[in-house]
């Protein structure tokens, strides 16, 4: 089995999803393990809310319905949880997660930067693979999931808003935080979503060429990691 198949979970088996409950439970466990207010902890809590919003729709149906969006959100969350578990065990998570999980308490980097770097990894890498996995599970092509992709994307916007509301400095600190404001405003969730959708479509088209698919996956991971590292530029 190639790495791309390993990352796809049940890729090619047509097996129904196990459901959102295990994913929600694992994210709740991380909520209890990370200090409140820490960047990755805020991301985890917001991600938990996203999955919670779509979990009731996870009914194992086909594309074109709310259950497909729920499956896509759950598969995406599984990617993040796998990275967190791997890092906690001392292993090597995907490259896009390596800059922030082991160093999330760096004194020169603000919590909002860690949270947005996590969101970048989640969209730029995890969401790409989640689209491919969902297509394999439901037996459809990415265009069949475009509406569901947009619905999950709208929930990610809420996640981003939660991060800004909880972690960005108030107006009285804007003068001190000017470099931070510039850095945060330089990243666009909309552009990250567009890139993720394009990457998912390319990766799906490469499914008949395992070596090329794996190379493309690695490049996607590395690209997401590069942006994530830039978001973690010290601002203090």
C-alpha positions as CSV (number, residue, x, y, z in Angstrom):
1,X,0.0,0.0,0.0
2,X,1.4,3.4,-1.0
3,X,1.5,6.4,1.4
4,X,-1.3,8.1,-0.5
5,X,-3.5,5.0,0.1
6,X,-2.5,5.0,3.8
7,X,-3.5,8.7,4.1
8,X,-6.8,7.9,2.3
9,X,-7.9,5.6,5.1
10,X,-10.5,3.3,3.6
11,X,-9.6,4.4,0.1
12,X,-11.0,2.1,-2.5
13,X,-12.9,-0.2,-0.1
14,X,-16.3,1.5,-0.3
15,X,-16.7,0.9,3.4
16,X,-19.1,3.2,5.2
17,X,-17.7,5.8,7.6
18,X,-17.4,4.8,11.2
19,X,-19.2,8.1,12.2
20,X,-18.4,11.3,13.8
21,X,-18.6,10.1,17.4
22,X,-15.0,8.8,17.7
23,X,-13.6,11.9,16.1
24,X,-15.6,14.2,18.5
25,X,-14.4,12.2,21.4
26,X,-10.8,12.4,20.4
27,X,-11.0,16.2,19.9
28,X,-12.6,16.5,23.4
29,X,-9.7,14.6,24.8
30,X,-7.3,17.1,23.2
31,X,-9.4,19.9,24.7
32,X,-8.6,18.6,28.2
33,X,-4.9,18.1,27.4
34,X,-4.0,21.5,25.9
35,X,-4.1,24.7,28.0
36,X,-7.1,27.0,27.3
37,X,-6.1,29.9,25.2
38,X,-3.2,28.2,23.5
39,X,-3.3,28.7,19.7
40,X,-3.7,25.0,18.8
41,X,-6.1,24.5,21.6
42,X,-8.4,27.2,20.2
43,X,-8.1,25.7,16.8
44,X,-9.0,22.3,18.2
45,X,-12.1,23.7,20.0
46,X,-13.3,25.5,16.9
47,X,-12.7,22.4,14.8
48,X,-14.7,20.4,17.3
49,X,-17.6,22.9,16.8
50,X,-17.4,22.5,13.0
51,X,-17.6,18.7,13.2
52,X,-20.4,19.0,15.7
53,X,-22.4,21.1,13.3
54,X,-22.4,18.5,10.6
55,X,-22.2,15.3,12.6
56,X,-26.0,14.8,12.7
57,X,-26.0,14.7,8.9
58,X,-23.6,11.7,8.7
59,X,-25.9,9.1,7.4
60,X,-23.8,7.2,4.8
61,X,-25.6,8.6,1.8
62,X,-24.2,9.5,-1.6
63,X,-22.8,12.8,-3.0
64,X,-25.1,15.8,-3.3
65,X,-26.5,15.7,0.2
66,X,-25.7,17.0,3.7
67,X,-24.3,13.6,4.7
68,X,-21.5,14.0,2.1
69,X,-20.5,17.3,3.6
70,X,-20.5,15.7,7.1
71,X,-18.3,12.8,5.8
72,X,-15.9,15.3,4.3
73,X,-15.6,17.3,7.5
74,X,-15.0,14.1,9.5
75,X,-12.4,12.8,7.2
76,X,-10.6,16.2,7.3
77,X,-10.7,16.2,11.2
78,X,-9.3,12.6,11.2
79,X,-6.2,14.0,9.3
80,X,-5.6,16.6,11.9
81,X,-6.1,14.2,14.8
82,X,-3.7,11.7,13.2
83,X,-1.1,14.4,13.0
84,X,-1.6,15.4,16.7
85,X,-1.4,11.8,17.9
86,X,1.7,11.2,15.9
87,X,3.4,14.3,17.2
88,X,2.4,13.5,20.8
89,X,3.9,10.0,20.4
90,X,7.2,11.4,19.2
91,X,6.7,10.5,15.6
92,X,6.8,12.6,12.4
93,X,3.5,14.1,11.4
94,X,2.9,15.4,7.9
95,X,5.4,18.2,7.1
96,X,2.7,20.9,7.2
97,X,2.0,20.1,10.9
98,X,5.7,19.8,12.0
99,X,6.4,23.6,12.5
100,X,3.6,24.1,15.1
101,X,2.7,21.0,17.1
102,X,6.1,20.5,18.8
103,X,6.8,24.2,19.2
104,X,3.4,25.6,20.0
105,X,4.7,27.4,23.2
106,X,7.5,29.3,21.5
107,X,7.6,32.7,23.4
108,X,8.2,34.7,20.3
109,X,5.1,33.5,18.4
110,X,1.6,34.6,19.4
111,X,-1.3,32.1,19.9
112,X,-3.2,33.4,16.9
113,X,-0.2,32.5,14.7
114,X,-0.3,28.9,15.9
115,X,-4.0,28.7,15.3
116,X,-3.8,30.1,11.8
117,X,-0.9,27.9,11.0
118,X,-3.0,24.9,12.1
119,X,-5.8,26.1,9.9
120,X,-3.4,26.5,7.0
121,X,-2.3,22.9,7.4
122,X,-5.9,21.7,7.8
123,X,-7.0,23.3,4.6
124,X,-3.8,23.1,2.5
125,X,-3.2,19.4,3.2
126,X,-5.9,17.6,5.3
127,X,-8.8,18.9,3.2
128,X,-7.2,17.9,0.0
129,X,-6.8,14.3,1.1
130,X,-10.3,14.3,2.7
131,X,-11.8,15.2,-0.7
132,X,-10.0,12.3,-2.4
133,X,-11.0,9.9,0.5
134,X,-14.6,11.0,0.4
135,X,-14.8,10.5,-3.4
136,X,-13.4,7.0,-3.0
137,X,-15.8,6.2,-0.2
138,X,-18.9,7.5,-2.1
139,X,-17.8,6.4,-5.5
140,X,-18.0,9.8,-7.1
141,X,-15.8,12.5,-8.7
142,X,-14.7,15.8,-7.0
143,X,-17.1,17.9,-9.1
144,X,-19.9,15.9,-7.5
145,X,-18.8,17.1,-4.1
146,X,-18.3,20.8,-5.0
147,X,-21.4,22.0,-3.2
148,X,-20.4,19.9,-0.1
149,X,-16.8,21.3,-0.3
150,X,-18.2,24.8,-0.3
151,X,-20.4,24.0,2.7
152,X,-17.5,22.7,4.7
153,X,-15.5,25.8,3.5
154,X,-18.2,28.1,5.0
155,X,-17.8,26.3,8.3
156,X,-14.1,26.8,8.1
157,X,-14.8,30.6,7.8
158,X,-16.6,30.4,11.1
159,X,-13.5,28.6,12.5
160,X,-11.3,31.4,11.3
161,X,-13.6,34.0,12.8
162,X,-13.5,32.2,16.1
163,X,-9.7,32.3,16.1
164,X,-9.6,36.0,15.3
165,X,-12.2,36.8,18.0
166,X,-10.4,34.9,20.7
167,X,-6.8,35.5,19.9
168,X,-6.2,38.8,18.0
169,X,-5.1,41.7,20.1
170,X,-7.7,44.5,20.8
171,X,-7.6,47.9,19.1
172,X,-5.6,49.3,22.0
173,X,-2.7,47.0,21.2
174,X,-2.7,47.6,17.4
175,X,0.3,49.8,17.5
176,X,2.3,47.1,19.3
177,X,0.9,44.4,17.1
178,X,1.4,46.0,13.7
179,X,3.8,43.3,12.5
180,X,1.3,40.7,13.7
181,X,-1.6,42.4,12.0
182,X,0.4,42.6,8.7
183,X,1.3,38.9,8.9
184,X,-2.2,37.6,9.7
185,X,-3.8,39.8,7.0
186,X,-1.3,38.4,4.4
187,X,-2.9,34.9,4.7
188,X,-6.2,34.3,3.0
189,X,-8.5,31.4,3.8
190,X,-10.4,31.9,0.6
191,X,-7.2,31.5,-1.5
192,X,-6.2,28.5,0.6
193,X,-9.6,26.9,-0.1
194,X,-9.2,27.5,-3.8
195,X,-5.8,25.9,-3.9
196,X,-7.1,22.9,-1.9
197,X,-9.9,22.3,-4.3
198,X,-7.5,22.5,-7.3
199,X,-5.0,20.2,-5.6
200,X,-7.8,17.7,-4.7
201,X,-8.9,17.5,-8.4
202,X,-5.4,17.0,-9.6
203,X,-4.7,14.3,-7.0
204,X,-7.9,12.5,-8.0
205,X,-6.9,12.5,-11.6
206,X,-3.5,11.0,-10.7
207,X,-5.1,8.1,-8.8
208,X,-4.1,5.7,-11.6
209,X,-0.5,6.7,-11.3
210,X,0.5,5.9,-7.7
211,X,4.1,7.2,-7.9
212,X,3.0,10.6,-9.3
213,X,0.1,10.8,-6.9
214,X,2.5,10.3,-4.0
215,X,4.9,12.8,-5.3
216,X,2.1,15.3,-5.7
217,X,0.9,14.6,-2.2
218,X,4.3,15.3,-0.8
219,X,4.6,18.5,-2.7
220,X,1.2,19.6,-1.5
221,X,2.3,18.8,2.1
222,X,5.5,20.7,1.7
223,X,3.8,23.7,0.2
224,X,1.3,23.9,3.0
225,X,4.1,23.5,5.5
226,X,6.1,26.4,3.9
227,X,3.1,28.8,4.3
228,X,2.6,27.5,7.8
229,X,6.2,28.3,8.8
230,X,5.8,31.9,7.4
231,X,2.7,32.3,9.6
232,X,4.9,31.4,12.6
233,X,7.4,34.2,12.1
234,X,8.2,35.7,15.5
235,X,6.4,39.0,16.0
236,X,7.7,39.9,19.5
